[in-house]
Amino acid sequence: MSEAMARDLTHRPVILVVGGGYVGLYTALRLQKKLSRGRAEIVVVDPQPHMTYQPFLPEAAAGSVEPRHVVVPLRRTLNRCRVITGALIGLTHAEKRARIAPVEGTSFDLSYDVLVMAAGSVARTLPIPGLAEHGIGFKNVGEAIYLRNHVLARLDAASSTDDPAVRTRALTFTFVGGGYAGIEAFAELEDMARYAVEHYYPRLSPADMRWVLVEATGRILPEVDLDMGAWTVRQLTARGMDIRLNTRLESVSDDGVVRLSDGEEFPSETLVWTAGTKPNPVLAQTDLPVDGRGRVECETTLQVRGMPDAWAAGDLAAVPDVTKDEPGATTAPNAQHAVRQAKQLADNIVAVLAGQEPAPYRHKYVGSVASLGLHKGVAQVYGVKLKGWPAWFMHRSYHVSRVPTFNRKARVVADWTLASLFRREVVSLGQLQDPRREFVFAANTGRTGQLPPPRPEAPGTADTPERSQAG
Ligand SMILES: Cc1cc2nc3c(=O)[nH]c(=O)nc-3n(C[C@H](O)[C@H](O)[C@H](O)COP(=O)(O)OP(=O)(O)OC[C@H]3O[C@@H](n4cnc5c(N)ncnc54)[C@H](O)[C@@H]3O)c2cc1C
């Protein structure tokens, strides 16, 4: 923001916020609170009409929280911003011009004065044969709900046949990547499936299921100390889950046979990829400076290096970590930094608009909490290590305090309360994966009732709502 513009009270600067996730939502919320209507126009662009509270996705997949309650509607929450449902597809900051592709219709240019780049990250995949055809990520609510329905539908399939090959294939669930997102998804879904099998599938036993987690390094949960990661491996192994450390996924055949680097091969109808993230590739379509890992280079004030009117934070930003002595250290991509950076970023924009100096971002990472299923968890916060029920309780208390808006907090607590009073809901709404199937069959053939049973679709072809969230 030029000094002249800061002083020019007749000019109403346009603040363009790219991405309405953690950073985008919190930044826009604070800006709309701190800037009067006439002071600036805030425009938020996101392909999704909502922010996703990603730490609740594993619980949404397990059915402990309603899917609608893990998202925050942008238009309702950002009622003093202009919300565009679309994606940034290019940006020339030198001309302060962004190219936007709305969900429908032709793309258009948008001029702005101040940029907030907050388009997050996407799954970091590898060119593994068969992965794109058979795998699914775990970053958005569509994927979480797809997996819930898919896992339960596999139990239905296995319980309804005596063919051992079909049963084995259906009941083998493979996950790749042992960070917190992967471990939470793996553990929560196993916990849900175990409950379902024990209560509603008399023809199946938990021992019939095979849950395999493949991790390329020698440990899981790098966010906590080694002993806590090792404890988690022991806990999951005691539940009968198969954790393969120092192992990679090599390939997946056309008929879904998974091959690992340790030489083992097995058929699996479920393949979930949670092996890390990378900055949103849309950055390549901009003139913002990026580092060797593809992240936007930032100053400690969260300004983009060499561009005082552009700001960035969250998963796609290389923000110097001033709490560490190591030269070149940057903050880790997680919600804890994202939410705090958003606050600092908004305050800095307000300060610069008022002709003041921006302040540096400073936050020492306090630790992690992870849920491993109902009443099970692992946590390390301010150096305090918790296991089992206390960790799980801390996970829930922490995240309910963090999920944006009172409305969402109340709904999540109501979900948990109802779930504790009644039995767990473990029904597959498999029709959500392909809702037009029956109608299309009827319309094409003039018949109903003779539809062949649905096959499990490869995730890449299933009709999964909201799959495009990560851009
Ligand atoms: C399953 C899971 C569990 C997690 N659990 C934890 C946890 O327990 N603790 C923790 O600290 N962190 C956790 N994280 C990480 C945390 O959610 C992220 O670090 C955080 O969301 C990053 O915020 P962000 O704003 O940078 O990105 P996001 O929140 O991902 O927001 C990016 C936004 O940009 C939008 N977008 C994408 N492309 C475009 C485009 N071209 N144009 C416009 N908008 C675009 C997206 O739709 C999205 O809304 C978890 C992540 C996952 C996936």
The ligand as an SDF file (V2000), in Angstrom:
LIG
                    3D

 53 58  0  0  0  0  0  0  0  0999 V2000
   -7.5300  -34.0040    7.5860 C   0  0  0  0  0  0  0  0  0  0  0  0
   -6.7310  -32.8490    8.1060 C   0  0  0  0  0  0  0  0  0  0  0  0
   -6.5870  -32.6900    9.4720 C   0  0  0  0  0  0  0  0  0  0  0  0
   -5.8350  -31.6220    9.9630 C   0  0  0  0  0  0  0  0  0  0  0  0
   -5.6910  -31.5040   11.3120 N   0  0  0  0  0  0  0  0  0  0  0  0
   -4.9580  -30.4910   11.8150 C   0  0  0  0  0  0  0  0  0  0  0  0
   -4.7770  -30.3610   13.2200 C   0  0  0  0  0  0  0  0  0  0  0  0
   -5.2960  -31.1610   13.9940 O   0  0  0  0  0  0  0  0  0  0  0  0
   -4.0240  -29.3280   13.6660 N   0  0  0  0  0  0  0  0  0  0  0  0
   -3.4440  -28.4170   12.8160 C   0  0  0  0  0  0  0  0  0  0  0  0
   -2.7570  -27.4900   13.2790 O   0  0  0  0  0  0  0  0  0  0  0  0
   -3.5910  -28.5120   11.4890 N   0  0  0  0  0  0  0  0  0  0  0  0
   -4.3350  -29.5240   10.9630 C   0  0  0  0  0  0  0  0  0  0  0  0
   -4.4870  -29.6420    9.6010 N   0  0  0  0  0  0  0  0  0  0  0  0
   -3.8190  -28.6540    8.7130 C   0  0  0  0  0  0  0  0  0  0  0  0
   -4.6310  -27.3720    8.5970 C   0  0  0  0  0  0  0  0  0  0  0  0
   -5.9720  -27.6680    8.3020 O   0  0  0  0  0  0  0  0  0  0  0  0
   -4.0060  -26.4830    7.5010 C   0  0  0  0  0  0  0  0  0  0  0  0
   -2.6780  -26.2000    7.8780 O   0  0  0  0  0  0  0  0  0  0  0  0
   -4.7820  -25.1780    7.3450 C   0  0  0  0  0  0  0  0  0  0  0  0
   -6.0560  -25.4420    6.8340 O   0  0  0  0  0  0  0  0  0  0  0  0
   -4.0380  -24.2130    6.3940 C   0  0  0  0  0  0  0  0  0  0  0  0
   -4.8040  -23.0650    6.1870 O   0  0  0  0  0  0  0  0  0  0  0  0
   -4.7730  -22.3050    4.7690 P   0  0  0  0  0  0  0  0  0  0  0  0
   -5.7000  -21.1460    4.9020 O   0  0  0  0  0  0  0  0  0  0  0  0
   -3.3790  -22.0520    4.3570 O   0  0  0  0  0  0  0  0  0  0  0  0
   -5.3540  -23.3710    3.7450 O   0  0  0  0  0  0  0  0  0  0  0  0
   -6.8600  -23.9460    3.6630 P   0  0  0  0  0  0  0  0  0  0  0  0
   -7.5290  -23.9070    4.9800 O   0  0  0  0  0  0  0  0  0  0  0  0
   -6.7360  -25.2640    2.9780 O   0  0  0  0  0  0  0  0  0  0  0  0
   -7.5910  -22.9130    2.6950 O   0  0  0  0  0  0  0  0  0  0  0  0
   -7.2460  -22.7510    1.3520 C   0  0  0  0  0  0  0  0  0  0  0  0
   -8.4880  -22.2760    0.6230 C   0  0  0  0  0  0  0  0  0  0  0  0
   -8.1200  -21.8640   -0.6810 O   0  0  0  0  0  0  0  0  0  0  0  0
   -9.1010  -22.2930   -1.5830 C   0  0  0  0  0  0  0  0  0  0  0  0
   -8.5090  -22.3550   -2.9260 N   0  0  0  0  0  0  0  0  0  0  0  0
   -7.8180  -23.3660   -3.4860 C   0  0  0  0  0  0  0  0  0  0  0  0
   -7.4540  -23.0550   -4.7310 N   0  0  0  0  0  0  0  0  0  0  0  0
   -7.9100  -21.7920   -4.9540 C   0  0  0  0  0  0  0  0  0  0  0  0
   -7.8550  -20.9240   -6.0700 C   0  0  0  0  0  0  0  0  0  0  0  0
   -7.2310  -21.2570   -7.2080 N   0  0  0  0  0  0  0  0  0  0  0  0
   -8.4590  -19.7160   -5.9800 N   0  0  0  0  0  0  0  0  0  0  0  0
   -9.0990  -19.3340   -4.8410 C   0  0  0  0  0  0  0  0  0  0  0  0
   -9.1710  -20.1320   -3.7490 N   0  0  0  0  0  0  0  0  0  0  0  0
   -8.5790  -21.3500   -3.8050 C   0  0  0  0  0  0  0  0  0  0  0  0
   -9.5510  -23.6320   -1.0330 C   0  0  0  0  0  0  0  0  0  0  0  0
  -10.8390  -23.9850   -1.5170 O   0  0  0  0  0  0  0  0  0  0  0  0
   -9.5280  -23.3700    0.4550 C   0  0  0  0  0  0  0  0  0  0  0  0
  -10.7750  -22.9330    0.9280 O   0  0  0  0  0  0  0  0  0  0  0  0
   -5.2280  -30.6960    9.0730 C   0  0  0  0  0  0  0  0  0  0  0  0
   -5.3870  -30.8530    7.7010 C   0  0  0  0  0  0  0  0  0  0  0  0
   -6.1290  -31.9210    7.2070 C   0  0  0  0  0  0  0  0  0  0  0  0
   -6.2880  -32.0870    5.7220 C   0  0  0  0  0  0  0  0  0  0  0  0
  1  2  1  0
  2  3  1  0
  2 52  2  0
  3  4  2  0
  4  5  1  0
  4 50  1  0
  5  6  2  0
  6  7  1  0
  6 13  1  0
  7  8  2  0
  7  9  1  0
  9 10  1  0
 10 11  2  0
 10 12  1  0
 12 13  2  0
 13 14  1  0
 14 15  1  0
 14 50  1  0
 15 16  1  0
 16 17  1  0
 16 18  1  0
 18 19  1  0
 18 20  1  0
 20 21  1  0
 20 22  1  0
 22 23  1  0
 23 24  1  0
 24 25  2  0
 24 26  1  0
 24 27  1  0
 27 28  1  0
 28 29  2  0
 28 30  1  0
 28 31  1  0
 31 32  1  0
 32 33  1  0
 33 34  1  0
 33 48  1  0
 34 35  1  0
 35 36  1  0
 35 46  1  0
 36 37  1  0
 36 45  1  0
 37 38  2  0
 38 39  1  0
 39 40  1  0
 39 45  2  0
 40 41  1  0
 40 42  2  0
 42 43  1  0
 43 44  2  0
 44 45  1  0
 46 47  1  0
 46 48  1  0
 48 49  1  0
 50 51  2  0
 51 52  1  0
 52 53  1  0
M  END
$$$$
